[in-house]
Amino acid sequence: MFELVCEVEPPTRPELKKVRHQIGVMSPIADAFLIPDNHIGRATVSSVAVANEVQAMGSRGIACLNSRDRNLLGFKRDLLTAAAYGVEQFLFVHGDDPAEGARTSQLTVRTMIEQARATSYPGCNPFQVGAATRLRPVPRWKAEADFLYVQVSYDLDELLRWRDSVTLDIPVYAGVMVLASSKMAHNLAALPQLNIPSALIEAVDQDRDAGVDHACDLILRIRDSGAFDGVHLIPVSRYRQVAARLEREL
């Protein structure tokens, strides 16, 4: 079954109204929700707590945890909290390097996976743990995770070339991010790991909705290709428009 995992914007203030609204709007199209972890370099409400909120609203929550902001004791606390809430799925990531260059450096994604696999609590299901990859060969330890998220791409051919180059026996989710504005398109185009077609950037310059249209079309083409088990969708601020369109077409 093809799954659509929608990412939500976690709150940076102690209130959950906005994130509840995101969940409510996207629930008709989402099979699960991914909650990032301090991904914009600012403290956010715990991804484990928001994943619990997702599940209280009747959906499946996946808590993202980055190794950048944790030591081993803090990570064990997160696992214990997740077990208490019944949150069973995690995506472990490295986390962008902070501007000041300070990291705890005690954990890596690999050691987080190993620790989660070695942790169990009576009466709780085992944790399911995933990792993220760029469009490059996948190391064995990542290939042995429970699922894999692939970096954002704006080109189906690029995604298919990568998928043909690797052998994986776990669910693989392609990353799709909406270009919400012309400014966002130009900022992302400056990143060396992203290849955004110039025609798409020009289209977003002319029409803000072009980013929504491209993302929705790409999701449908990825689904129809049969090469991936699902999509990790990052709708950013355009989640209402994306949900309205995909509800008609998925």
N, C-alpha and C positions, 0 to 999 in steps of 0.2 A: 504494500500500500504506500502510495506517495504521501508524504507528510509535509505540512507547512508549519514551521516553527517560527513564530513571530517574536521579535525582540521588543521589549518595552524599555522606556526611559525611566530608570529608578529615581525616586525623589531625592533631592538634596536638602529637603526640609522635613521636619518630623510630622508629615501628613501624607495620606495615601489617596486622596481624592483623585488626583490626576492619573495615577497609575491604575486605579480602579476603572476610570473612564476608558483608558487605553484597552484594558482587558475586555471590558464590556463591548466596545466598538469592534474589536478584532475577533471576539469569540466565535462568530459565525463562520470565519474562514480558517481559524487556527486550530491545529491539532495539539499544540503545546506552546508555552511561552518561555523564552529565555530571558533571564534577568542579568544584565551586566554587573560588573563589580568595580566600582570606582573608575570606570573606563574613561572618564573625561578629566582625570587627574584631580577630582574633587571628591570629598567624602559623600557617599550616598547611603541611604537606608540599606541595611544588610540584604544581599541578594537572597539569602536563605529565608529571611523574614518575608520578603516580597513573594518568593516562590510559595510560601505557606499561604499568603493572601490569594495568589492565583488558584491554589487548590481549594481554598474556602469558597471561591466563586465557581467551582465546578470544572476547572480546567487542570491541565498537567503543567507543573512548574519545573523548570530546569535552572538551577542556580549556578551561575558562573563565578568561579573563584580564581583570582590571579595569585601567582607565587610572589609577585613583587612586594605585596603589602603584608606578608605573613611570616611568622616563625612557626616552628613545629607545634608549640603549645596553642597558639592562636588557631592553627588549622584543626587541631584535635577538638577545640571548642566548637568550631564550625560544624564538624561532623556530628558531635554530640547534640548540638542544637537542631541540626537537620533530622536526626533520628527522632528527637522529641516531637518535632513537627510532622513527621512522616514525609519529608522531602527526600526522595531517593535518587534523583538524577542530578549529575553535576557535569559542567564543562570546565575543565581546568586549562588555564592559559598562562602565558608568561607575564603578560601585562607590559604596556609600553614603558620604556625607561622614563622616569620622571625628569623634569628639566634640571633639577638640582643634582641628579645623578645618584641619589640615595636610595638604596634598596636594602631590605633585610638580608637578602642573599642566602638565607638558610635553606630555602625550599626551591625546588625546580618542579616543572610539570610532571616529570617522570617520578620524582619521589612522592609527589602528592598522589599520583595514581597508585603507586605501591602502598602508601600508607592507607588510602581509602580501601584498597582491596584487602588489607590486613586487619581492617577494623570491622567489628560486628557487635551488635547489641542484641540481647535476648528479646525475642518477639518482633524484631525488625527485619525487613527484607534487606538483602545485600545492596550496597550502593551500586548504581550504574554510572560509569565514569567515561567521559569523552575527552578528546583532545582536538586541537585545531592544527591545520597545516596550510602552508603556502602551496603554490602550484609547482611542486618539486617532488623528488622521491621521498617516500614516507619511511622513516626508520621503523624497525621491527616493533619497538616498544609502543609506538603510536598505533601501528597496525593491529596491536593486540588489545587496544582499548575497546570499549563497548560500542562506540560510534565515533565518527570523525566529521568535523566541520571544516569545510574548505574555504579559503579566503574569498573575499568578495571579488567578483568578476563582472564585467559588462559585455562579455563576448562568449556566446555559446560555443563557438569553435574552439576557443582557448580552453574552456572547461572540458570539452570532449577530448581534446588532445591529451590533456593531463590524465583524464580518467582512463584512456586507453593505455597510458604508460605505466599504470600501477595495477597490482593485483591485490585486492582487499576483500576480505570475507566478513566485513562488518558494515552496518549502514553508513552511507556517506551522504552528507548534506552540502549542497552547493550554496555559496554565499551570494545574496543579492541585496544591494543597498540602493535605496531611492536617492537620486540626485534631487534634493529638495529645492535648490536655487542655483542661479548662475554662479554665485560666490562659492558655494559648496563644490560645484563641479570643477571650478578652476583650482580650488585648494587641493582637492583630491587628485587632480591630474598631475600635480607637482610631486606626488609621492612615487618613488621609483618602483614600488611593488605593484602599482595599479596601472592598468592599460585601458584608458577610457577613450573610445573612438572620438576623433575630432568632430565628426558629424553629430554625435550625441551632445557634445559640449555646445556646439553651435545651436542645436535645437533647443536646449535648455536656456541658452541666452535669449532666444526669441519667444519661448513659451515655457513658463514654469511647470506646466502640467506634462511637458515632454518627459521629464524624469520619472513621473508616475507611470506614464504609458509604457516607457521602455522597460521598467522593472516588472510590470504586470505581464507584458508580452514575453519577457525573458523567462519568468516563472513558468508560464504555460509551455514554452518551447523546451525548457529543461524537463518538465513533466513528460511531455510527449516523446522526448528522446529515449526515455527508459534507462538512461545511464546513471541516474542518481536515485537515492531512496527518498529524497525530499529536498527542501530548500530552507535555509536559514535566512529569513527576511528581516532586513533592518529598514523599517519604513520612516524612521526619524519623525519629523513633524507632520508628515503627510499620511499618517495612518488612517485617517478618516477616508480620504480619497482612494487609497489603496484597497481598504476593506470594501468600500462600495463597489468598486470595479470587480474585484475578485469574487465577491459574493455572487455576481451575475455570471461569471465565466468558469469558475472552478467546478 
